[in-house]
Amino acid sequence: MDICEAASFEREKTNRHPWELARIEVVKNFLTPVLTQKPTATILDLGCGDVFVAQQLSIQYSKATFHCVDIAFTPEIITTISEPVKNLPISLYSSTQELSSSISHKVDVVLLLDVIE
């Protein structure tokens, strides 16, 4: 979900639109062959919105690392979103410049799910 569309940052699957839940399954179908070959892949989610996709994928692919970037992130939004994912391999960034200063290696997969609609 886009940040601007989120009335709250509720994470319950029961509150998600069926399209969001179906999209997770489609993305898993694409990622499974890649992450079977490299379970410790680094995944970049550009335009990650409320991080729902990365959160769900990180549960399935627990050895992968997720770097989520959204230009709508403010420090307050990052604080709010970080709490439910604090024990998952997810890092949040408000810009690609911020990301580039935090990551020194190349990424294996780039997700552009809410960028190209």
C-alpha positions as a Python dict, from the first residue, in 0.01 Angstrom:
ca = {
    (1, 'M'): (0, 0, 0),
    (2, 'D'): (127, 346, -82),
    (3, 'I'): (212, 555, 221),
    (4, 'C'): (-26, 828, 107),
    (5, 'E'): (-312, 574, 96),
    (6, 'A'): (-247, 430, 440),
    (7, 'A'): (-491, 548, 703),
    (8, 'S'): (-295, 346, 954),
    (9, 'F'): (-6, 107, 948),
    (10, 'E'): (-210, -194, 1057),
    (11, 'R'): (-29, -511, 959),
    (12, 'E'): (-304, -767, 991),
    (13, 'K'): (-356, -976, 677),
    (14, 'T'): (-731, -970, 739),
    (15, 'N'): (-733, -596, 671),
    (16, 'R'): (-555, -627, 338),
    (17, 'H'): (-716, -599, -1),
    (18, 'P'): (-730, -935, -183),
    (19, 'W'): (-508, -789, -456),
    (20, 'E'): (-230, -725, -204),
    (21, 'L'): (-249, -1082, -79),
    (22, 'A'): (-256, -1222, -433),
    (23, 'R'): (42, -1006, -529),
    (24, 'I'): (247, -1166, -250),
    (25, 'E'): (185, -1509, -401),
    (26, 'V'): (279, -1391, -751),
    (27, 'V'): (603, -1235, -625),
    (28, 'K'): (685, -1555, -433),
    (29, 'N'): (646, -1752, -757),
    (30, 'F'): (907, -1529, -922),
    (31, 'L'): (1142, -1516, -622),
    (32, 'T'): (1145, -1882, -524),
    (33, 'P'): (1377, -1998, -806),
    (34, 'V'): (1619, -1712, -736),
    (35, 'L'): (1619, -1759, -360),
    (36, 'T'): (1649, -2135, -390),
    (37, 'Q'): (1981, -2072, -565),
    (38, 'K'): (2086, -1793, -328),
    (39, 'P'): (1890, -1795, 1),
    (40, 'T'): (2097, -1506, 139),
    (41, 'A'): (2004, -1274, -147),
    (42, 'T'): (1987, -900, -100),
    (43, 'I'): (1652, -762, -217),
    (44, 'L'): (1590, -396, -290),
    (45, 'D'): (1226, -285, -279),
    (46, 'L'): (1198, 59, -441),
    (47, 'G'): (871, 237, -373),
    (48, 'C'): (800, -9, -94),
    (49, 'G'): (502, 177, 49),
    (50, 'D'): (407, 46, 391),
    (51, 'V'): (657, -245, 367),
    (52, 'F'): (382, -509, 365),
    (53, 'V'): (537, -695, 71),
    (54, 'A'): (886, -705, 222),
    (55, 'Q'): (743, -804, 558),
    (56, 'Q'): (554, -1100, 414),
    (57, 'L'): (845, -1207, 193),
    (58, 'S'): (1094, -1186, 478),
    (59, 'I'): (885, -1433, 675),
    (60, 'Q'): (902, -1683, 386),
    (61, 'Y'): (1263, -1607, 291),
    (62, 'S'): (1418, -1553, 633),
    (63, 'K'): (1780, -1568, 514),
    (64, 'A'): (1734, -1290, 257),
    (65, 'T'): (1795, -925, 343),
    (66, 'F'): (1546, -657, 240),
    (67, 'H'): (1633, -292, 179),
    (68, 'C'): (1316, -86, 138),
    (69, 'V'): (1317, 264, -7),
    (70, 'D'): (1024, 503, -33),
    (71, 'I'): (1054, 877, -93),
    (72, 'A'): (737, 931, 111),
    (73, 'F'): (912, 807, 427),
    (74, 'T'): (953, 1067, 696),
    (75, 'P'): (1145, 997, 1017),
    (76, 'E'): (809, 951, 1192),
    (77, 'I'): (682, 703, 933),
    (78, 'I'): (1007, 507, 949),
    (79, 'T'): (976, 487, 1327),
    (80, 'T'): (616, 366, 1301),
    (81, 'I'): (686, 109, 1030),
    (82, 'S'): (1008, -12, 1194),
    (83, 'E'): (837, -135, 1509),
    (84, 'P'): (645, -431, 1360),
    (85, 'V'): (943, -538, 1146),
    (86, 'K'): (1219, -485, 1402),
    (87, 'N'): (1295, -858, 1426),
    (88, 'L'): (1295, -912, 1050),
    (89, 'P'): (1587, -857, 809),
    (90, 'I'): (1437, -532, 679),
    (91, 'S'): (1605, -191, 659),
    (92, 'L'): (1415, 126, 570),
    (93, 'Y'): (1542, 428, 376),
    (94, 'S'): (1386, 750, 255),
    (95, 'S'): (1616, 782, -47),
    (96, 'T'): (1854, 585, -263),
    (97, 'Q'): (2133, 816, -144),
    (98, 'E'): (2066, 707, 213),
    (99, 'L'): (2066, 346, 97),
    (100, 'S'): (2395, 380, -92),
    (101, 'S'): (2570, 504, 221),
    (102, 'S'): (2444, 200, 414),
    (103, 'I'): (2500, -85, 170),
    (104, 'S'): (2834, -163, 12),
    (105, 'H'): (2749, -459, -210),
    (106, 'K'): (2527, -513, -509),
    (107, 'V'): (2170, -630, -478),
    (108, 'D'): (2042, -954, -625),
    (109, 'V'): (1676, -864, -683),
    (110, 'V'): (1500, -532, -736),
    (111, 'L'): (1126, -502, -672),
    (112, 'L'): (939, -211, -830),
    (113, 'L'): (589, -320, -737),
    (114, 'D'): (441, 17, -651),
    (115, 'V'): (659, 215, -890),
    (116, 'I'): (540, 61, -1214),
    (117, 'E'): (163, 27, -1191),
}
